Amino acid sequence: MIREMREKLGREIDQLSHELNILLPQAIAQAVELGDLRENSEYKAALERQQFVQARLGQLHQRLNQLSQLANTEAPTDRVGLGSRVTVLDLDTNDTDVYMVVLAEMMDIDAGHISLASPLGRALSGKKVGEEVSLRLPTASRRLRVTDLVTVHQSGAAEERPGHNDKAAKSNGKR
């Protein structure tokens, strides 16, 4: 799952970098050729798009940094966080649901992928197995208990992080 998140972010970064460095300078140059920049809507639109792309690239690099922080061995291995697969029991209906905590860009509630920024993600963040949460949504309230948790460290996703395999190989005496 972590690899998929990195790949998706990487693809968007590549596309936006191409736009920022190749396409937008061309669009700005073409708009300049049209004349008076004070009343040139094409020029203004290209500059606005350039600012948007720069801001979005900053956000994407920040997301990649968050993924890199998963390599931090000091991160709790017993609490819900980014990359965790968490099973919850609805205390009112006795239904069980399994969620994967992902970056906002990968959120897909139908697939069970929730973001830490979502109401459910915020409620579950930092919780341990056995802990209960109350979740108030616009249409309903839910009481949930965390019944199972597989963190990014336990799921094998840690092996997807750069440098992790080298460390494991060294400790096993393999190289």
Buried (B, 14 or more C-beta within 10 A) or exposed (E): BBEEBBEBBEEBBEEBEEBBEEBBEEBBEEBEEEEEEEEBEBBEEBBEBBEEBEEBBEEBEEBBEBBEEBBEEEBEBEBBBBBBBBBBBBBEEEEEBEBBBBBEEBBEEEEEBBBBEBBBBBBBBEBEBEBEBEBEEEEEEBBBBBBEBBBBBBBEBBEBBEEEEEEEEEEEEEE
